[in-house]
Amino acid sequence: MDKSALGMAVLRMLSGSLELTAAIVMIRLNSVEKALIVNSMLALAGPLVLISTMAIGLVGLSDKLSPARLIWVLAGVGCILIGVLRKA
């Protein structure tokens, strides 16, 4: 199995586990205010997981792509990050 794909999958599984744990915590707390606090903590984790999985994928692809194609991929990732992280 490809180590990059495995690393990306493990990060996504950890992220999903974190999301499920947060949902359970929100239910147990039974308070809108506290649920919003838990949700705000998740807002920090999402972009970090996205950036980490993209970085692992790009490192895994770097030996298989020509430099010109790698630049196009990096430009695409940059556009995704700008769209996700930019405030309206």
C-alpha angles and dihedrals in degrees: 000000000000110000093216093053090046091050092049092048093049091051091050091048090051090048091050091048089051090051093050092047090051090051091052091048090051091052092047093048091051093197129113092213094052092043089055090053091052090046092051090055089054090053088067094050097052099066091041091055091046093051093044095050091046091050092050091048093049092049089050092050098042095089092047099049131072115241091253093053091045089056090053091049091049090049090052092049089049090054091050092051092047090051093048100041102034117100117227 
